[in-house]
Amino acid sequence: MARAGPLKKGSGVTSLLNGVPTLDDLDAAGQRVFVRADLNVPLRDGQVTDDLRIQSSVPTIRRLLDQGARVVVASHLGRPKGAPDPAYAMAPVGARLQQLLGTEVFVATDVVGDDARTKAAGLQPGQVLLLENLRFDAGETANDDDFAAALASFADVYVDDAFGAAHRAHASIAGIPARLPGYAGGLLARELEVLGGLLEDPAHPYVAVLGGAKVSDKLTVLENLLTRVDAIAVGGAMAFTFLVAEGHDVGASRVETDQVEVVRELVGAARERGVDVLLPQDLVVAAGFDEHAAATNVHVDDMPSDQMGLDIGPATANAYATAINRAGSVFWNGPMGVFEWEAFAAGTRTVAQAIATASGFTVVGGGDSAAAIRQFGLDDQVDHVSTGGGASLELLEGKDLPGVAALRRGE
């Protein structure tokens, strides 16, 4: 889990929470509370392999149970096609949630069917029920009125703690709070505070470290960050499109050719604003996308034509670490290379270590970055590890998330 304690400058209460009731506004004693959590965790052989999102949901659920609420928890898991799929059943998640809560978690075998209704009706104060995977019903992603009404019938009030799904206008996100009084859970409120702080009042210098596969996935957030950051450090496969835009030959590396001119204009606009754009000066390359391929470090000007870049090199990683260590605020989204493979993990590890030891306010923006910081055992040394990759990016793009808008009662 991320570092606990008071928020630093750049992460205070922001306008994103204006008009959004929180748990501090809710007396849950005796209430039936529907908690939309984000328990979309990876599974292998019927076991949870990374429980960050389950851990993050526990404080809100525990707070409600301790107040004597009857709590119905719901989440999606994976991408079933709107029908039951045993591979995405919630039972393993329920088992892990029960361990973390230290209290029995009843698990329904359906979403809004007979078993869910019977178990919800039988809940006593201080007890919790986990519904089956919301996406086992096509009404969830369609925000179907009947499905939303069926979910709302389980409760008196609604608590949204699913930041990772807050950018989706689904039935459990937007449909229920249209029918019940809605509140932001502790996790959702914290995410809005932290990420809102990066939008509205970041401590400077503010450094954004962006990686991952595709520039096109991050263009809007890049454009929005240009008005706020002092430096952008670029890694991952998306860096090769930047390097091509700067006139470099990147060999067999992945390039989004249709984005080269867009990136060239973006970099030009950044430099006109005085934003420092940090690009790889050396790379770790291999003959193919293979975990066991021989890895070689080369200068960016000496890229072999038959090799592809799979990580930033040590000189680049150290330069990025220097920028991070001097920063007042750091936002990191996207790995620097194929960190899952040890031969190509060093760049991401160096960036993660720099973020963990930085004196500025540090935020890891969910997704693969959160997986990486946890893989390296550094997540408890970061100020905030977001549970929402896509939701984090959409907030930093300046978008109003449907899940947040649904809770807002006026400003």
C-alpha positions in Angstrom: 0.0 0.0 0.0 1.1 3.6 -0.5 2.6 5.8 2.2 0.1 6.8 4.8 -0.2 10.2 6.5 -1.2 13.7 5.7 -1.2 14.9 2.1 1.5 17.2 0.9 1.2 20.4 -1.1 -0.3 19.5 -4.5 -2.7 17.0 -3.2 -5.2 18.9 -1.0 -8.9 18.9 -1.3 -9.8 20.1 -4.8 -12.7 21.2 -6.8 -13.2 17.7 -8.1 -14.9 16.9 -4.7 -17.1 20.0 -4.8 -20.7 18.8 -4.4 -19.7 15.2 -3.9 -20.9 13.7 -0.5 -18.4 11.5 1.2 -18.5 8.9 4.0 -18.2 11.7 6.5 -21.7 12.8 5.4 -23.2 9.3 5.8 -24.6 7.8 9.0 -24.7 4.2 7.9 -26.0 2.6 11.1 -28.9 0.3 10.3 -28.7 1.2 6.6 -28.5 -1.2 3.6 -25.5 0.1 1.7 -24.6 -0.8 -1.8 -20.8 -0.5 -2.3 -19.6 -0.4 -5.9 -16.0 -1.5 -5.4 -13.3 -2.2 -8.0 -12.3 -5.8 -7.4 -11.1 -6.4 -10.9 -7.9 -8.3 -10.0 -5.8 -10.8 -11.9 -6.5 -14.5 -11.3 -4.4 -17.6 -12.0 -5.6 -21.1 -11.4 -8.5 -19.8 -9.4 -6.3 -17.6 -7.1 -5.9 -13.9 -6.8 -2.3 -13.0 -7.9 -2.4 -9.2 -7.1 -4.8 -8.0 -4.4 -4.1 -4.3 -4.5 -7.6 -3.4 -5.5 -9.1 -5.7 -2.9 -6.9 -4.3 -0.2 -7.8 -0.7 -1.3 -11.5 -1.5 -0.9 -11.3 -2.8 2.7 -11.2 0.5 4.6 -14.5 1.7 3.2 -16.2 -1.6 3.7 -14.8 -2.1 7.2 -15.9 1.5 8.2 -19.5 0.7 7.1 -19.6 -2.6 8.8 -18.3 -1.1 12.0 -21.2 1.4 11.9 -23.7 -1.5 11.7 -24.6 -1.3 8.1 -25.7 -4.2 6.0 -23.3 -4.1 3.1 -23.8 -5.4 -0.5 -20.6 -5.2 -2.5 -20.5 -5.5 -6.3 -17.8 -5.4 -8.9 -16.9 -6.5 -12.4 -14.1 -8.9 -13.1 -12.4 -9.4 -16.4 -14.4 -9.1 -19.7 -17.1 -11.7 -19.8 -19.5 -11.2 -22.7 -22.6 -10.2 -20.8 -23.3 -13.8 -19.7 -22.0 -16.1 -16.9 -18.4 -17.4 -17.4 -16.8 -19.6 -14.7 -13.4 -18.1 -15.6 -14.6 -14.8 -14.2 -16.6 -15.9 -11.2 -16.2 -13.8 -8.0 -15.7 -16.6 -5.6 -11.8 -16.3 -5.4 -12.2 -12.6 -4.9 -14.7 -13.2 -2.1 -12.4 -15.6 -0.4 -9.5 -13.0 -0.4 -11.9 -10.2 0.7 -13.0 -12.4 3.6 -9.4 -12.9 4.7 -8.6 -9.2 4.5 -11.8 -8.1 6.3 -11.5 -10.7 9.0 -15.2 -11.4 8.8 -17.4 -13.8 6.7 -18.2 -12.7 3.2 -21.3 -14.2 1.7 -21.0 -14.7 -2.0 -24.1 -14.8 -4.3 -24.2 -17.2 -7.2 -25.9 -14.6 -9.4 -26.1 -10.9 -9.8 -29.7 -9.9 -9.3 -31.3 -13.3 -9.3 -33.0 -15.4 -6.6 -29.8 -16.2 -4.7 -28.6 -12.6 -4.6 -32.0 -11.4 -3.4 -32.4 -14.1 -0.8 -28.9 -13.5 0.7 -29.3 -9.7 0.6 -32.6 -9.9 2.4 -31.0 -12.1 5.1 -28.1 -9.8 5.9 -27.8 -8.6 9.5 -26.1 -5.4 10.6 -22.3 -5.8 10.3 -22.6 -8.5 7.6 -21.4 -8.3 3.9 -22.6 -9.9 0.7 -20.6 -10.0 -2.5 -22.7 -10.2 -5.7 -21.6 -12.3 -8.7 -19.7 -10.5 -11.5 -21.7 -7.5 -12.6 -20.7 -8.1 -16.2 -22.4 -11.5 -16.2 -25.5 -9.4 -17.1 -25.4 -7.4 -20.3 -27.4 -4.7 -18.5 -24.3 -3.5 -16.7 -22.3 -2.1 -19.6 -25.5 -1.0 -21.3 -26.6 1.0 -18.2 -30.0 -0.7 -18.6 -32.7 0.9 -16.5 -34.2 -2.4 -15.3 -30.8 -3.8 -14.3 -29.9 -0.6 -12.5 -33.2 -0.6 -10.7 -32.7 -4.2 -9.6 -29.3 -3.4 -8.2 -30.7 -0.3 -6.4 -33.4 -2.4 -4.8 -30.7 -4.1 -2.6 -30.0 -0.9 -0.7 -31.1 2.4 0.9 -27.9 4.3 0.0 -25.1 3.9 -2.5 -21.3 4.3 -2.0 -19.0 4.4 -5.0 -15.5 3.3 -4.2 -14.6 2.0 -7.7 -12.3 4.7 -9.0 -10.9 2.2 -11.5 -14.4 2.1 -13.2 -15.4 5.7 -12.6 -14.8 6.6 -16.2 -17.5 4.1 -17.3 -21.2 5.1 -17.5 -22.4 1.7 -16.5 -25.5 0.7 -14.5 -23.6 0.2 -11.2 -21.7 3.5 -11.7 -24.2 5.9 -13.1 -27.6 4.1 -12.9 -27.8 3.3 -9.2 -27.0 6.9 -7.9 -29.7 8.1 -10.1 -32.0 6.1 -7.9 -30.4 6.3 -4.4 -28.5 8.9 -2.4 -24.9 8.5 -3.4 -21.6 9.0 -1.6 -17.9 8.8 -2.5 -16.1 6.0 -0.6 -12.8 6.7 1.0 -10.8 5.4 -1.9 -12.6 7.4 -4.5 -12.4 10.6 -2.4 -8.6 10.1 -1.9 -8.1 9.6 -5.7 -10.0 12.8 -6.4 -8.0 14.7 -3.8 -4.6 13.4 -5.1 -5.2 13.6 -8.8 -7.1 16.9 -8.5 -4.1 18.3 -6.7 -1.9 17.4 -9.6 -4.3 19.3 -11.9 -4.9 22.3 -9.7 -2.0 22.9 -7.3 1.0 20.7 -8.0 4.3 21.5 -6.2 7.0 22.4 -8.7 9.1 21.3 -10.4 6.4 18.9 -11.6 7.7 15.9 -13.6 5.5 13.5 -15.6 7.0 10.1 -16.5 5.1 8.5 -19.2 5.6 5.1 -20.8 3.7 2.2 -22.2 3.0 0.9 -25.7 1.1 3.6 -27.6 1.4 7.4 -27.9 -2.1 7.5 -29.2 -3.4 6.3 -25.9 -1.8 9.2 -24.1 -2.1 12.1 -26.5 -4.9 14.0 -24.7 -3.2 13.7 -21.3 0.1 14.8 -22.8 -1.6 17.9 -24.3 -3.2 18.7 -21.0 -0.1 18.1 -18.9 1.9 20.5 -21.1 0.1 23.4 -19.4 1.1 22.1 -15.9 4.4 20.2 -15.9 8.0 21.4 -16.0 9.3 18.2 -17.6 8.1 15.1 -19.4 10.2 11.9 -19.4 9.2 9.4 -22.1 9.9 5.7 -22.1 8.3 2.4 -23.2 7.5 1.6 -26.8 5.8 5.0 -27.2 9.3 6.6 -26.9 10.2 5.3 -30.4 7.6 7.4 -32.1 9.1 10.4 -30.3 12.6 9.4 -31.4 11.5 9.1 -35.0 9.8 12.5 -34.8 13.2 13.8 -33.7 14.9 12.3 -36.7 16.4 9.1 -35.1 16.5 5.7 -36.8 15.0 3.2 -34.3 15.7 0.0 -36.2 12.9 -2.6 -35.8 11.3 -0.9 -32.8 7.6 -0.4 -32.8 6.6 3.0 -34.2 3.1 4.6 -34.7 3.9 6.1 -38.0 0.5 7.9 -38.2 1.4 9.8 -34.9 4.9 11.0 -35.9 3.8 14.4 -37.1 1.4 14.8 -34.2 4.3 14.0 -31.8 6.6 16.4 -33.6 4.1 19.2 -33.1 3.5 18.2 -29.5 7.2 18.3 -28.7 7.5 21.7 -30.4 4.7 23.1 -28.4 6.2 21.7 -25.2 9.5 23.4 -25.8 7.9 26.7 -26.7 6.3 26.5 -23.2 9.6 25.8 -21.6 8.7 22.2 -20.8 11.8 19.9 -20.8 11.1 16.9 -23.0 13.4 14.0 -21.9 13.9 11.2 -24.4 16.0 8.1 -24.4 19.7 8.6 -25.1 20.5 4.9 -24.8 18.4 1.8 -25.2 18.4 -1.9 -24.3 17.8 -3.8 -27.6 17.3 -7.3 -28.8 16.8 -9.2 -32.0 13.1 -9.9 -31.2 10.3 -9.6 -28.7 11.6 -12.6 -26.7 12.1 -12.9 -22.9 15.3 -14.9 -23.5 16.8 -12.8 -26.4 20.3 -11.5 -25.8 20.1 -7.9 -24.5 22.5 -5.2 -25.6 22.9 -1.6 -24.5 23.4 0.9 -27.4 23.4 4.6 -27.8 20.3 6.0 -29.5 22.4 7.1 -32.5 23.8 3.6 -33.0 20.6 1.6 -33.2 21.1 -1.6 -35.3 18.6 -1.9 -38.1 17.6 -5.4 -37.2 17.2 -4.8 -33.5 14.2 -3.5 -31.4 14.3 -1.5 -28.2 12.8 -3.3 -25.2 13.9 -0.9 -22.4 15.5 2.4 -21.8 19.3 2.2 -21.2 21.1 3.0 -17.9 22.2 6.5 -18.9 18.6 7.4 -19.7 17.2 5.8 -16.6 19.7 7.7 -14.5 18.8 11.0 -16.2 15.2 10.4 -15.5 16.0 9.5 -11.9 17.8 12.8 -11.5 14.8 14.7 -12.8 12.5 12.8 -10.4 14.8 13.4 -7.4 14.7 17.2 -8.1 10.9 17.3 -8.5 8.3 18.7 -6.1 5.6 16.5 -7.8 5.9 13.3 -9.9 3.2 11.5 -11.8 4.2 8.2 -13.4 2.1 6.2 -15.8 3.5 3.5 -18.0 6.6 1.2 -17.7 9.9 2.1 -19.3 10.3 -1.3 -20.9 9.2 -4.9 -20.7 9.6 -5.0 -16.9 8.0 -8.4 -16.6 11.2 -9.8 -18.2 14.3 -9.4 -16.0 16.6 -8.6 -19.0 14.5 -5.6 -19.8 13.3 -4.5 -16.3 16.2 -2.3 -15.3 14.9 1.0 -16.7 11.5 0.6 -15.0 13.2 -0.5 -11.8 15.5 2.5 -11.7 12.5 4.9 -12.3 10.5 3.1 -9.6 13.4 3.3 -7.1 13.8 7.1 -7.8 10.1 7.7 -7.3 10.2 5.7 -4.0 13.1 7.7 -2.6 12.0 11.1 -4.0 11.3 13.9 -1.5 8.5 15.4 -3.7 4.9 14.2 -3.8 4.8 11.0 -5.8 1.8 9.4 -7.6 1.8 6.2 -9.6 -1.0 6.2 -12.1 -2.4 2.7 -11.9 -2.3 0.0 -14.5 1.1 -1.5 -15.4 2.9 1.2 -13.3 1.1 0.0 -10.2 2.0 -3.6 -11.0 5.6 -2.6 -11.5 6.0 -0.7 -8.3 4.5 -3.6 -6.4 6.7 -6.1 -8.2 9.7 -4.2 -7.0 8.3 -4.0 -3.5 8.3 -0.2 -3.4 4.6 0.6 -3.3 4.7 1.5 0.4 7.3 4.1 -0.3 5.1 6.1 -2.7 2.6 8.7 -1.6 -0.2 7.4 -3.8 -0.6 4.4 -6.0 -3.8 4.9 -8.0 -6.1 1.9 -8.5 -7.3 3.3 -11.9 -5.1 3.4 -15.0 -7.7 4.6 -17.5 -9.6 6.6 -14.9 -6.4 8.4 -13.8 -5.5 9.4 -17.3 -9.0 10.6 -18.1 -9.0 12.8 -14.9 -5.6 14.2 -15.9 -7.0 14.9 -19.4 -9.5 17.2 -17.7 -12.6 15.0 -18.2 -15.5 14.8 -15.7 -15.8 11.1 -14.9 -19.4 9.7 -15.1 -19.0 8.0 -11.8 -18.1 11.3 -10.1 -20.7 13.4 -12.0 -23.4 10.9 -10.9 -22.6 11.6 -7.2 -22.5 15.4 -7.5 -25.5 17.2 -5.9 -24.7 20.8 -6.9 -21.9 23.1 -6.1 
